[in-house]
Amino acid sequence: MNNRGFSLVEAVGAMLILSVVVLLAANMINSSAIQSEITKERVNDSTVSRGVANYISSFTFDDVDSRLTTEYVHIDRNNCSTYLSSSCTQILSPILNNYSYTTEDLFVILFRPTANSATLKSSNSLYTTVVDNAIDRFSFNSNQGNVIYFLVVNKGVKTNKYLRRGVLTEEGYDYAD
């Protein structure tokens, strides 16, 4: 036998093993990049939802109560100045990483404990089962006192749902989650 090099079979075998290793590494890198993008979108959506909830909680109970003329209202960037203030348009239409949130992506539901939850849940086609379930987690009764509930709904970049529940009271605000 000749000891000067590799045989053709050995060279092809080594190339086959190397190509399998390279393909596995490329697949792991691709999966990692996809997961990183998903995580970034979740963090952005969570940040937007928290920002909207903080904005709502910056108002006093009396501010919101005096503007809330019905049992519940759906607020998006088009009608928010009626119920909150003129600066709400920027809060409810953020642009993050070249993604512009629309009125279907990001909105707020303000409602009183005396609201009819079935009517509230059926009042808008944008309300999904996830939103309905979040509404159900609030306590609906007329003895609740001076309370206004709010639910921030952020459908997210890739249809993830980010919900922030909160309560405005005369004493201040509280997040339910």
OpenMM code with the backbone's topology and positions (N, CA, C; nanometers):
from openmm import Vec3, app, unit

residues = "MET ASN ASN ARG GLY PHE SER LEU VAL GLU ALA VAL GLY ALA MET LEU ILE LEU SER VAL VAL VAL LEU LEU ALA ALA ASN MET ILE ASN SER SER ALA ILE GLN SER GLU ILE THR LYS GLU ARG VAL ASN ASP SER THR VAL SER ARG GLY VAL ALA ASN TYR ILE SER SER PHE THR PHE ASP ASP VAL ASP SER ARG LEU THR THR GLU TYR VAL HIS ILE ASP ARG ASN ASN CYS SER THR TYR LEU SER SER SER CYS THR GLN ILE LEU SER PRO ILE LEU ASN ASN TYR SER TYR THR THR GLU ASP LEU PHE VAL ILE LEU PHE ARG PRO THR ALA ASN SER ALA THR LEU LYS SER SER ASN SER LEU TYR THR THR VAL VAL ASP ASN ALA ILE ASP ARG PHE SER PHE ASN SER ASN GLN GLY ASN VAL ILE TYR PHE LEU VAL VAL ASN LYS GLY VAL LYS THR ASN LYS TYR LEU ARG ARG GLY VAL LEU THR GLU GLU GLY TYR ASP TYR ALA ASP".split()
positions = [
    Vec3(0.0821, -0.1187, 0.0000),
    Vec3(0.0000, 0.0000, 0.0000),
    Vec3(0.0862, 0.1247, 0.0000),
    Vec3(0.0289, 0.2253, -0.0584),
    Vec3(0.0974, 0.3530, -0.0689),
    Vec3(0.0646, 0.4359, 0.0554),
    Vec3(0.1634, 0.4883, 0.1274),
    Vec3(0.1427, 0.5648, 0.2509),
    Vec3(0.1535, 0.7152, 0.2291),
    Vec3(0.1420, 0.7628, 0.1056),
    Vec3(0.1639, 0.9040, 0.0790),
    Vec3(0.0386, 0.9907, 0.0933),
    Vec3(-0.0787, 0.9411, 0.1086),
    Vec3(-0.1997, 1.0236, 0.1165),
    Vec3(-0.3207, 0.9410, 0.1538),
    Vec3(-0.4351, 1.0050, 0.1376),
    Vec3(-0.5613, 0.9393, 0.1698),
    Vec3(-0.6174, 0.8753, 0.0438),
    Vec3(-0.6899, 0.7714, 0.0642),
    Vec3(-0.7563, 0.7092, -0.0495),
    Vec3(-0.8811, 0.7909, -0.0828),
    Vec3(-0.9367, 0.7696, -0.1981),
    Vec3(-1.0562, 0.8405, -0.2413),
    Vec3(-1.1724, 0.8127, -0.1459),
    Vec3(-1.1859, 0.6923, -0.0987),
    Vec3(-1.2920, 0.6551, -0.0054),
    Vec3(-1.2757, 0.7311, 0.1258),
    Vec3(-1.1532, 0.7409, 0.1759),
    Vec3(-1.1289, 0.8147, 0.3009),
    Vec3(-1.1594, 0.9631, 0.2836),
    Vec3(-1.1215, 1.0221, 0.1727),
    Vec3(-1.1456, 1.1643, 0.1475),
    Vec3(-1.2957, 1.1926, 0.1368),
    Vec3(-1.3701, 1.1077, 0.0635),
    Vec3(-1.5142, 1.1262, 0.0499),
    Vec3(-1.5815, 1.1078, 0.1851),
    Vec3(-1.5405, 1.0103, 0.2633),
    Vec3(-1.5961, 0.9875, 0.3969),
    Vec3(-1.5725, 1.1076, 0.4870),
    Vec3(-1.4524, 1.1637, 0.4840),
    Vec3(-1.4216, 1.2816, 0.5668),
    Vec3(-1.5048, 1.4012, 0.5230),
    Vec3(-1.5231, 1.4190, 0.3917),
    Vec3(-1.6046, 1.5308, 0.3411),
    Vec3(-1.7514, 1.5134, 0.3814),
    Vec3(-1.7987, 1.3896, 0.3791),
    Vec3(-1.9361, 1.3624, 0.4194),
    Vec3(-1.9573, 1.3958, 0.5672),
    Vec3(-1.8662, 1.3535, 0.6509),
    Vec3(-1.8761, 1.3828, 0.7947),
    Vec3(-1.8686, 1.5331, 0.8189),
    Vec3(-1.7757, 1.6012, 0.7516),
    Vec3(-1.7614, 1.7458, 0.7669),
    Vec3(-1.8874, 1.8187, 0.7210),
    Vec3(-1.9481, 1.7750, 0.6094),
    Vec3(-2.0687, 1.8425, 0.5603),
    Vec3(-2.1862, 1.8228, 0.6566),
    Vec3(-2.1974, 1.7066, 0.7191),
    Vec3(-2.3034, 1.6833, 0.8179),
    Vec3(-2.2835, 1.7748, 0.9384),
    Vec3(-2.1607, 1.7872, 0.9849),
    Vec3(-2.1309, 1.8744, 1.0988),
    Vec3(-2.1618, 2.0201, 1.0640),
    Vec3(-2.1255, 2.0642, 0.9443),
    Vec3(-2.1519, 2.2024, 0.9026),
    Vec3(-2.3019, 2.2262, 0.8918),
    Vec3(-2.3773, 2.1334, 0.8357),
    Vec3(-2.5224, 2.1486, 0.8257),
    Vec3(-2.5881, 2.1546, 0.9633),
    Vec3(-2.5452, 2.0715, 1.0548),
    Vec3(-2.5997, 2.0758, 1.1911),
    Vec3(-2.5692, 2.2095, 1.2586),
    Vec3(-2.4476, 2.2584, 1.2407),
    Vec3(-2.4100, 2.3875, 1.3000),
    Vec3(-2.4922, 2.5007, 1.2384),
    Vec3(-2.5116, 2.4976, 1.1071),
    Vec3(-2.5906, 2.6011, 1.0396),
    Vec3(-2.7352, 2.5976, 1.0878),
    Vec3(-2.7903, 2.4782, 1.1071),
    Vec3(-2.9270, 2.4645, 1.1563),
    Vec3(-2.9395, 2.5208, 1.2983),
    Vec3(-2.8420, 2.4948, 1.3824),
    Vec3(-2.8448, 2.5480, 1.5194),
    Vec3(-2.8352, 2.7002, 1.5185),
    Vec3(-2.7516, 2.7553, 1.4329),
    Vec3(-2.7382, 2.9014, 1.4242),
    Vec3(-2.8682, 2.9628, 1.3748),
    Vec3(-2.9304, 2.9019, 1.2742),
    Vec3(-3.0566, 2.9519, 1.2214),
    Vec3(-3.1659, 2.9465, 1.3283),
    Vec3(-3.1765, 2.8360, 1.4006),
    Vec3(-3.2763, 2.8238, 1.5080),
    Vec3(-3.2531, 2.9271, 1.6169),
    Vec3(-3.1289, 2.9503, 1.6482),
    Vec3(-3.0947, 3.0501, 1.7500),
    Vec3(-3.1338, 3.1899, 1.7041),
    Vec3(-3.1112, 3.2212, 1.5777),
    Vec3(-3.1478, 3.3535, 1.5248),
    Vec3(-3.2988, 3.3736, 1.5261),
    Vec3(-3.3730, 3.2692, 1.4895),
    Vec3(-3.5196, 3.2776, 1.4911),
    Vec3(-3.5702, 3.2985, 1.6333),
    Vec3(-3.5175, 3.2221, 1.7270),
    Vec3(-3.5592, 3.2357, 1.8663),
    Vec3(-3.5233, 3.3728, 1.9219),
    Vec3(-3.4092, 3.4247, 1.8820),
    Vec3(-3.3674, 3.5583, 1.9251),
    Vec3(-3.4640, 3.6645, 1.8729),
    Vec3(-3.5087, 3.6516, 1.7502),
    Vec3(-3.6044, 3.7461, 1.6919),
    Vec3(-3.7386, 3.7385, 1.7649),
    Vec3(-3.7845, 3.6186, 1.7948),
    Vec3(-3.9105, 3.6014, 1.8676),
    Vec3(-3.9002, 3.6654, 2.0064),
    Vec3(-3.7896, 3.6436, 2.0733),
    Vec3(-3.7692, 3.7019, 2.2068),
    Vec3(-3.7683, 3.8537, 2.1993),
    Vec3(-3.7016, 3.9092, 2.0982),
    Vec3(-3.6977, 4.0547, 2.0819),
    Vec3(-3.8383, 4.1101, 2.0611),
    Vec3(-3.9194, 4.0426, 1.9787),
    Vec3(-4.0564, 4.0878, 1.9552),
    Vec3(-4.1393, 4.0806, 2.0831),
    Vec3(-4.1208, 3.9757, 2.1609),
    Vec3(-4.1952, 3.9629, 2.2870),
    Vec3(-4.1577, 4.0730, 2.3850),
    Vec3(-4.0300, 4.1016, 2.3937),
    Vec3(-3.9844, 4.2077, 2.4839),
    Vec3(-4.0408, 4.3423, 2.4389),
    Vec3(-4.0360, 4.3691, 2.3082),
    Vec3(-4.0901, 4.4952, 2.2567),
    Vec3(-4.2396, 4.5059, 2.2852),
    Vec3(-4.3145, 4.3982, 2.2574),
    Vec3(-4.4586, 4.4007, 2.2809),
    Vec3(-4.4912, 4.4181, 2.4289),
    Vec3(-4.4163, 4.3514, 2.5131),
    Vec3(-4.4368, 4.3657, 2.6566),
    Vec3(-4.4058, 4.5085, 2.7021),
    Vec3(-4.3003, 4.5651, 2.6479),
    Vec3(-4.2625, 4.7026, 2.6820),
    Vec3(-4.3701, 4.8013, 2.6386),
    Vec3(-4.4234, 4.7824, 2.5185),
    Vec3(-4.5301, 4.8702, 2.4694),
    Vec3(-4.6526, 4.8587, 2.5593),
    Vec3(-4.6915, 4.7372, 2.5930),
    Vec3(-4.8088, 4.7167, 2.6789),
    Vec3(-4.7895, 4.7809, 2.8157),
    Vec3(-4.6716, 4.7632, 2.8724),
    Vec3(-4.6421, 4.8225, 3.0033),
    Vec3(-4.6429, 4.9757, 2.9936),
    Vec3(-4.5912, 5.0295, 2.8841),
    Vec3(-4.5913, 5.1748, 2.8648),
    Vec3(-4.7323, 5.2315, 2.8580),
    Vec3(-4.8199, 5.1627, 2.7859),
    Vec3(-4.9594, 5.2075, 2.7773),
    Vec3(-5.0262, 5.1988, 2.9145),
    Vec3(-5.0036, 5.0895, 2.9855),
    Vec3(-5.0619, 5.0745, 3.1198),
    Vec3(-5.0106, 5.1843, 3.2135),
    Vec3(-4.8828, 5.2148, 3.2065),
    Vec3(-4.8276, 5.3229, 3.2893),
    Vec3(-4.8879, 5.4574, 3.2510),
    Vec3(-4.9084, 5.4782, 3.1236),
    Vec3(-4.9703, 5.6031, 3.0775),
    Vec3(-5.1115, 5.6159, 3.1340),
    Vec3(-5.1896, 5.5097, 3.1241),
    Vec3(-5.3275, 5.5125, 3.1752),
    Vec3(-5.3266, 5.5365, 3.3261),
    Vec3(-5.2355, 5.4702, 3.3944),
    Vec3(-5.2324, 5.4838, 3.5400),
    Vec3(-5.1815, 5.6202, 3.5849),
    Vec3(-5.1296, 5.7011, 3.4922),
    Vec3(-5.0854, 5.8356, 3.5294),
    Vec3(-5.2037, 5.9306, 3.5483),
    Vec3(-5.3210, 5.8902, 3.5029),
    Vec3(-5.4400, 5.9718, 3.5204),
    Vec3(-5.5038, 5.9416, 3.6548),
    Vec3(-5.5681, 6.0406, 3.7114),
    Vec3(-5.6413, 6.0163, 3.8355),
    Vec3(-5.7753, 5.9512, 3.8023),
    Vec3(-5.8323, 5.8920, 3.9017),
    Vec3(-5.9641, 5.8316, 3.8847),
    Vec3(-6.0635, 5.9364, 3.8354),
    Vec3(-6.0605, 6.0547, 3.8959),
    Vec3(-6.1557, 6.1602, 3.8587),
    Vec3(-6.1387, 6.2036, 3.7139),
    Vec3(-6.0124, 6.2095, 3.6657),
    Vec3(-5.9884, 6.2455, 3.5246),
    Vec3(-6.0605, 6.1499, 3.4311),
    Vec3(-6.0415, 6.0234, 3.4538),
    Vec3(-6.1001, 5.9226, 3.3659),
    Vec3(-6.2502, 5.9121, 3.3888),
    Vec3(-6.2921, 5.9150, 3.5138),
    Vec3(-6.4343, 5.9016, 3.5466),
    Vec3(-6.5176, 6.0114, 3.4812),
    Vec3(-6.4666, 6.1328, 3.4794),
    Vec3(-6.5426, 6.2433, 3.4211),
    Vec3(-6.5549, 6.2309, 3.2689),
    Vec3(-6.4646, 6.1587, 3.2055),
    Vec3(-6.4684, 6.1434, 3.0591),
    Vec3(-6.5352, 6.0145, 3.0143),
    Vec3(-6.5486, 5.9212, 3.1056),
    Vec3(-6.6096, 5.7923, 3.0721),
    Vec3(-6.7599, 5.8043, 3.0910),
    Vec3(-6.8316, 5.8351, 2.9838),
    Vec3(-6.9749, 5.8633, 2.9918),
    Vec3(-7.0617, 5.7393, 2.9737),
    Vec3(-6.9990, 5.6255, 2.9426),
    Vec3(-7.0726, 5.5001, 2.9278),
    Vec3(-7.0106, 5.3969, 3.0211),
    Vec3(-7.0678, 5.2782, 3.0237),
    Vec3(-7.0165, 5.1726, 3.1106),
    Vec3(-6.8814, 5.1195, 3.0644),
    Vec3(-6.8556, 5.1277, 2.9342),
    Vec3(-6.7275, 5.0803, 2.8811),
    Vec3(-6.6965, 5.1543, 2.7523),
    Vec3(-6.5698, 5.1550, 2.7185),
    Vec3(-6.5286, 5.2181, 2.5937),
    Vec3(-6.4030, 5.1491, 2.5410),
    Vec3(-6.3991, 5.1348, 2.4114),
    Vec3(-6.2828, 5.0810, 2.3403),
    Vec3(-6.2015, 5.2028, 2.2944),
    Vec3(-6.0753, 5.2098, 2.3360),
    Vec3(-5.9926, 5.3260, 2.3045),
    Vec3(-5.8755, 5.2824, 2.2174),
    Vec3(-5.8582, 5.3511, 2.1060),
    Vec3(-5.7393, 5.3324, 2.0233),
    Vec3(-5.6860, 5.4707, 1.9884),
    Vec3(-5.5859, 5.4776, 1.9049),
    Vec3(-5.5232, 5.6069, 1.8771),
    Vec3(-5.6170, 5.7053, 1.8079),
    Vec3(-5.7243, 5.6566, 1.7463),
    Vec3(-5.8158, 5.7459, 1.6755),
    Vec3(-5.9124, 5.8192, 1.7681),
    Vec3(-5.9475, 5.7598, 1.8815),
    Vec3(-6.0453, 5.8246, 1.9698),
    Vec3(-5.9919, 5.8523, 2.1100),
    Vec3(-5.8659, 5.8263, 2.1349),
    Vec3(-5.8150, 5.8347, 2.2720),
    Vec3(-5.8165, 5.9762, 2.3291),
    Vec3(-5.8027, 6.0776, 2.2451),
    Vec3(-5.8002, 6.2134, 2.3000),
    Vec3(-5.9346, 6.2516, 2.3622),
    Vec3(-6.0409, 6.1846, 2.3232),
    Vec3(-6.1722, 6.2090, 2.3837),
    Vec3(-6.1746, 6.1621, 2.5284),
    Vec3(-6.1057, 6.0520, 2.5557),
    Vec3(-6.1135, 5.9907, 2.6881),
    Vec3(-5.9903, 6.0143, 2.7745),
    Vec3(-5.8772, 6.0426, 2.7127),
    Vec3(-5.7544, 6.0584, 2.7904),
    Vec3(-5.6968, 6.1971, 2.7679),
    Vec3(-5.5984, 6.2108, 2.6797),
    Vec3(-5.5429, 6.3419, 2.6468),
    Vec3(-5.4872, 6.3361, 2.5060),
    Vec3(-5.4456, 6.4497, 2.4546),
    Vec3(-5.3979, 6.4540, 2.3161),
    Vec3(-5.2661, 6.3786, 2.2962),
    Vec3(-5.1890, 6.3603, 2.4013),
    Vec3(-5.0617, 6.2887, 2.3873),
    Vec3(-5.0797, 6.1377, 2.3723),
    Vec3(-5.2004, 6.0895, 2.3925),
    Vec3(-5.2236, 5.9453, 2.3847),
    Vec3(-5.2042, 5.8906, 2.2439),
    Vec3(-5.2155, 5.9742, 2.1433),
    Vec3(-5.1993, 5.9272, 2.0052),
    Vec3(-5.0611, 5.8675, 1.9846),
    Vec3(-4.9589, 5.9311, 2.0397),
    Vec3(-4.8240, 5.8765, 2.0276),
    Vec3(-4.8074, 5.7497, 2.1099),
    Vec3(-4.8707, 5.7448, 2.2242),
    Vec3(-4.8594, 5.6275, 2.3111),
    Vec3(-4.9237, 5.5052, 2.2463),
    Vec3(-5.0367, 5.5256, 2.1791),
    Vec3(-5.1099, 5.4138, 2.1199),
    Vec3(-5.0740, 5.3863, 1.9734),
    Vec3(-4.9714, 5.4524, 1.9226),
    Vec3(-4.9257, 5.4219, 1.7858),
    Vec3(-4.7734, 5.4226, 1.7791),
    Vec3(-4.7099, 5.3414, 1.8624),
    Vec3(-4.5632, 5.3404, 1.8626),
    Vec3(-4.5071, 5.2705, 1.7376),
    Vec3(-4.3816, 5.3017, 1.7099),
    Vec3(-4.3074, 5.2328, 1.6035),
    Vec3(-4.1814, 5.1778, 1.6678),
    Vec3(-4.1695, 5.0465, 1.6680),
    Vec3(-4.0514, 4.9805, 1.7238),
    Vec3(-3.9930, 4.8879, 1.6187),
    Vec3(-3.8637, 4.8990, 1.5953),
    Vec3(-3.7941, 4.8128, 1.4989),
    Vec3(-3.8673, 4.8080, 1.3652),
    Vec3(-3.9061, 4.9254, 1.3167),
    Vec3(-3.9750, 4.9403, 1.1877),
    Vec3(-4.1126, 4.8743, 1.1838),
    Vec3(-4.1701, 4.8461, 1.2971),
    Vec3(-4.3063, 4.7932, 1.3024),
    Vec3(-4.3972, 4.9002, 1.3604),
    Vec3(-4.4987, 4.9389, 1.2845),
    Vec3(-4.5954, 5.0384, 1.3292),
    Vec3(-4.7187, 4.9673, 1.3833),
    Vec3(-4.7506, 4.9918, 1.5081),
    Vec3(-4.8689, 4.9322, 1.5690),
    Vec3(-4.9932, 5.0015, 1.5138),
    Vec3(-5.0934, 4.9223, 1.4763),
    Vec3(-5.2175, 4.9763, 1.4216),
    Vec3(-5.3253, 4.9775, 1.5291),
    Vec3(-5.4433, 5.0271, 1.4921),
    Vec3(-5.5543, 5.0305, 1.5883),
    Vec3(-5.6041, 4.8901, 1.6211),
    Vec3(-5.5778, 4.7931, 1.5317),
    Vec3(-5.6142, 4.6544, 1.5620),
    Vec3(-5.5102, 4.5870, 1.6507),
    Vec3(-5.3858, 4.6361, 1.6451),
    Vec3(-5.2769, 4.5758, 1.7213),
    Vec3(-5.2765, 4.6184, 1.8677),
    Vec3(-5.3095, 4.7440, 1.8922),
    Vec3(-5.2921, 4.8008, 2.0254),
    Vec3(-5.4119, 4.8877, 2.0607),
    Vec3(-5.4819, 4.8496, 2.1674),
    Vec3(-5.5957, 4.9286, 2.2118),
    Vec3(-5.6186, 4.9054, 2.3604),
    Vec3(-5.7046, 4.9877, 2.4172),
    Vec3(-5.7351, 4.9820, 2.5600),
    Vec3(-5.8863, 4.9707, 2.5751),
    Vec3(-5.9271, 4.8922, 2.6716),
    Vec3(-6.0687, 4.8847, 2.7069),
    Vec3(-6.0820, 4.9402, 2.8484),
    Vec3(-6.1598, 5.0461, 2.8627),
    Vec3(-6.1921, 5.1025, 2.9946),
    Vec3(-6.3353, 5.0628, 3.0267),
    Vec3(-6.3598, 5.0147, 3.1477),
    Vec3(-6.4966, 4.9791, 3.1820),
    Vec3(-6.5167, 4.9852, 3.3320),
    Vec3(-6.6417, 5.0032, 3.3670),
    Vec3(-6.6815, 5.0104, 3.5076),
    Vec3(-6.7209, 4.8703, 3.5564),
    Vec3(-6.7170, 4.8471, 3.6859),
    Vec3(-6.7584, 4.7169, 3.7389),
    Vec3(-6.9056, 4.6870, 3.7136),
    Vec3(-6.9831, 4.7912, 3.6865),
    Vec3(-7.1259, 4.7723, 3.6621),
    Vec3(-7.1563, 4.7351, 3.5170),
    Vec3(-7.0549, 4.7320, 3.4336),
    Vec3(-7.0753, 4.6973, 3.2924),
    Vec3(-7.1215, 4.5531, 3.2797),
    Vec3(-7.2000, 4.5271, 3.1793),
    Vec3(-7.2440, 4.3913, 3.1501),
    Vec3(-7.1310, 4.3226, 3.0742),
    Vec3(-7.0709, 4.2216, 3.1346),
    Vec3(-6.9527, 4.1595, 3.0734),
    Vec3(-6.9857, 4.0926, 2.9402),
    Vec3(-7.1045, 4.0358, 2.9266),
    Vec3(-7.1413, 3.9718, 2.7992),
    Vec3(-7.1537, 4.0759, 2.6883),
    Vec3(-7.2144, 4.1888, 2.7193),
    Vec3(-7.2263, 4.2962, 2.6209),
    Vec3(-7.0889, 4.3515, 2.5864),
    Vec3(-7.0071, 4.3681, 2.6875),
    Vec3(-6.8717, 4.4189, 2.6659),
    Vec3(-6.7924, 4.3260, 2.5747),
    Vec3(-6.7978, 4.1964, 2.6016),
    Vec3(-6.7199, 4.1004, 2.5227),
    Vec3(-6.7675, 4.0922, 2.3782),
    Vec3(-6.8944, 4.1146, 2.3543),
    Vec3(-6.9458, 4.1045, 2.2177),
    Vec3(-6.9468, 4.2382, 2.1451),
    Vec3(-6.8960, 4.3417, 2.2089),
    Vec3(-6.9069, 4.4764, 2.1523),
    Vec3(-6.8070, 4.5056, 2.0408),
    Vec3(-6.7054, 4.4230, 2.0245),
    Vec3(-6.6054, 4.4532, 1.9236),
    Vec3(-6.5512, 4.3244, 1.8635),
    Vec3(-6.5389, 4.3227, 1.7321),
    Vec3(-6.4903, 4.2022, 1.6638),
    Vec3(-6.3427, 4.1757, 1.6906),
    Vec3(-6.2699, 4.2742, 1.7423),
    Vec3(-6.1285, 4.2548, 1.7732),
    Vec3(-6.1074, 4.1747, 1.9006),
    Vec3(-6.2135, 4.1577, 1.9788),
    Vec3(-6.1988, 4.0866, 2.1049),
    Vec3(-6.1997, 3.9367, 2.0772),
    Vec3(-6.0932, 3.8737, 2.1135),
    Vec3(-6.0782, 3.7314, 2.0910),
    Vec3(-6.1064, 3.6571, 2.2214),
    Vec3(-6.0942, 3.5278, 2.2178),
    Vec3(-6.1135, 3.4463, 2.3382),
    Vec3(-6.0168, 3.4882, 2.4474),
    Vec3(-5.8943, 3.5220, 2.4094),
    Vec3(-5.7947, 3.5641, 2.5085),
    Vec3(-5.8410, 3.6920, 2.5780),
    Vec3(-5.8935, 3.7872, 2.5006),
    Vec3(-5.9432, 3.9124, 2.5586),
    Vec3(-6.0659, 3.8839, 2.6449),
    Vec3(-6.1575, 3.8009, 2.5947),
    Vec3(-6.2768, 3.7663, 2.6723),
    Vec3(-6.2401, 3.7020, 2.8060),
    Vec3(-6.1438, 3.6126, 2.8045),
    Vec3(-6.1001, 3.5477, 2.9286),
    Vec3(-6.0402, 3.6483, 3.0260),
    Vec3(-5.9659, 3.7457, 2.9745),
    Vec3(-5.9088, 3.8495, 3.0613),
    Vec3(-6.0181, 3.9355, 3.1218),
    Vec3(-6.1202, 3.9668, 3.0427),
    Vec3(-6.2334, 4.0447, 3.0949),
    Vec3(-6.3032, 3.9664, 3.2065),
    Vec3(-6.3196, 3.8353, 3.1865),
    Vec3(-6.3856, 3.7518, 3.2871),
    Vec3(-6.3120, 3.7503, 3.4206),
    Vec3(-6.1830, 3.7808, 3.4196),
    Vec3(-6.1053, 3.7760, 3.5434),
    Vec3(-6.1294, 3.8988, 3.6321),
    Vec3(-6.1983, 3.9998, 3.5795),
    Vec3(-6.2359, 4.1147, 3.6610),
    Vec3(-6.3630, 4.0819, 3.7389),
    Vec3(-6.3833, 4.1531, 3.8483),
    Vec3(-6.5030, 4.1335, 3.9302),
    Vec3(-6.6091, 4.2331, 3.8859),
    Vec3(-6.7226, 4.1815, 3.8407),
    Vec3(-6.8317, 4.2678, 3.7968),
    Vec3(-6.9410, 4.2681, 3.9021),
    Vec3(-6.9547, 4.3810, 3.9696),
    Vec3(-7.0700, 4.3989, 4.0578),
    Vec3(-7.0836, 4.5463, 4.0907),
    Vec3(-7.2050, 4.5856, 4.1209),
    Vec3(-7.2342, 4.7276, 4.1414),
    Vec3(-7.1862, 4.7791, 4.2763),
    Vec3(-7.1447, 4.6928, 4.3671),
    Vec3(-7.0979, 4.7351, 4.4985),
    Vec3(-6.9480, 4.7605, 4.5016),
    Vec3(-6.8878, 4.7661, 4.3862),
    Vec3(-6.7427, 4.7786, 4.3767),
    Vec3(-6.6933, 4.9178, 4.4175),
    Vec3(-6.7801, 5.0169, 4.4171),
    Vec3(-6.7388, 5.1511, 4.4538),
    Vec3(-6.6794, 5.2261, 4.3363),
    Vec3(-6.5979, 5.3237, 4.3662),
    Vec3(-6.5394, 5.4075, 4.2626),
    Vec3(-6.4156, 5.3410, 4.2033),
    Vec3(-6.4407, 5.2619, 4.1017),
    Vec3(-6.3360, 5.1837, 4.0379),
    Vec3(-6.3580, 5.1886, 3.8875),
    Vec3(-6.2504, 5.2003, 3.8136),
    Vec3(-6.2548, 5.1841, 3.6679),
    Vec3(-6.1481, 5.0827, 3.6318),
    Vec3(-6.1887, 4.9798, 3.5606),
    Vec3(-6.0947, 4.8782, 3.5149),
    Vec3(-6.0370, 4.9191, 3.3801),
    Vec3(-5.9142, 4.8767, 3.3563),
    Vec3(-5.8616, 4.8929, 3.2209),
    Vec3(-5.7885, 4.7672, 3.1796),
    Vec3(-5.7951, 4.7411, 3.0515),
    Vec3(-5.7297, 4.6256, 2.9923),
    Vec3(-5.6557, 4.6738, 2.8686),
    Vec3(-5.5233, 4.6629, 2.8709),
    Vec3(-5.4413, 4.6985, 2.7554),
    Vec3(-5.4265, 4.5722, 2.6721),
    Vec3(-5.4653, 4.5791, 2.5467),
    Vec3(-5.4564, 4.4650, 2.4560),
    Vec3(-5.3538, 4.4976, 2.3486),
    Vec3(-5.2498, 4.4161, 2.3432),
    Vec3(-5.1457, 4.4308, 2.2425),
    Vec3(-5.1379, 4.2979, 2.1687),
    Vec3(-5.1859, 4.2954, 2.0459),
    Vec3(-5.1869, 4.1701, 1.9703),
    Vec3(-5.0470, 4.1279, 1.9303),
    Vec3(-4.9554, 4.2189, 1.9295),
    Vec3(-4.8170, 4.1824, 1.9043),
    Vec3(-4.7822, 4.1709, 1.7570),
    Vec3(-4.6530, 4.1687, 1.7339),
    Vec3(-4.5999, 4.1647, 1.5980),
    Vec3(-4.6407, 4.0362, 1.5274),
    Vec3(-4.6352, 3.9260, 1.5947),
    Vec3(-4.6666, 3.7958, 1.5338),
    Vec3(-4.7862, 3.7317, 1.6024),
    Vec3(-4.8905, 3.8101, 1.6238),
    Vec3(-5.0158, 3.7672, 1.6862),
    Vec3(-4.9985, 3.7062, 1.8249),
    Vec3(-4.8952, 3.7450, 1.8963),
    Vec3(-4.8874, 3.7117, 2.0381),
    Vec3(-4.9843, 3.8045, 2.1094),
    Vec3(-5.0330, 3.7636, 2.2217),
    Vec3(-5.1245, 3.8484, 2.2976),
    Vec3(-5.0549, 3.8940, 2.4248),
    Vec3(-5.0482, 4.0233, 2.4430),
    Vec3(-4.9926, 4.0789, 2.5653),
    Vec3(-5.1002, 4.1629, 2.6300),
    Vec3(-5.1444, 4.1204, 2.7439),
    Vec3(-5.2518, 4.1876, 2.8138),
    Vec3(-5.1989, 4.2421, 2.9458),
    Vec3(-5.2387, 4.3635, 2.9775),
    Vec3(-5.2088, 4.4217, 3.1081),
    Vec3(-5.3411, 4.4643, 3.1669),
    Vec3(-5.3752, 4.4083, 3.2824),
    Vec3(-5.4986, 4.4456, 3.3502),
    Vec3(-5.4643, 4.5425, 3.4619),
    Vec3(-5.5521, 4.6376, 3.4828),
    Vec3(-5.5293, 4.7320, 3.5905),
    Vec3(-5.6582, 4.7894, 3.6432),
    Vec3(-5.6470, 4.8597, 3.7550),
    Vec3(-5.7617, 4.9192, 3.8217),
    Vec3(-5.7256, 5.0607, 3.8618),
    Vec3(-5.8108, 5.1561, 3.8238),
    Vec3(-5.7982, 5.2938, 3.8718),
    Vec3(-5.8981, 5.3124, 3.9850),
    Vec3(-5.8511, 5.3647, 4.0966),
    Vec3(-5.9394, 5.3922, 4.2095),
    Vec3(-5.9145, 5.5356, 4.2556),
    Vec3(-5.9927, 5.5805, 4.3498),
    Vec3(-5.9711, 5.7149, 4.4043),
    Vec3(-5.8375, 5.7242, 4.4783),
    Vec3(-5.7896, 5.6099, 4.5261),
    Vec3(-5.6617, 5.6087, 4.5975),
    Vec3(-5.5417, 5.5994, 4.5039),
    Vec3(-5.5644, 5.5688, 4.3783),
    Vec3(-5.4533, 5.5528, 4.2844),
    Vec3(-5.4844, 5.4409, 4.1870),
    Vec3(-5.3848, 5.3644, 4.1547),
    Vec3(-5.4027, 5.2562, 4.0581),
    Vec3(-5.3336, 5.1310, 4.1079),
    Vec3(-5.3694, 5.0219, 4.0461),
    Vec3(-5.3065, 4.8951, 4.0782),
    Vec3(-5.3101, 4.8081, 3.9539),
    Vec3(-5.2044, 4.7329, 3.9344),
    Vec3(-5.2028, 4.6374, 3.8244),
    Vec3(-5.2522, 4.5042, 3.8747),
    Vec3(-5.3408, 4.4439, 3.7971),
    Vec3(-5.3869, 4.3108, 3.8330),
    Vec3(-5.2858, 4.2073, 3.7849),
    Vec3(-5.2185, 4.2331, 3.6763),
    Vec3(-5.1091, 4.1490, 3.6272),
    Vec3(-5.0340, 4.2195, 3.5180),
] * unit.nanometer
topology = app.Topology()
chain = topology.addChain("A")
for resn in residues:
    res = topology.addResidue(resn, chain)
    for name in ("N", "CA", "C"):
        topology.addAtom(name, app.Element.getBySymbol(name[0]), res)
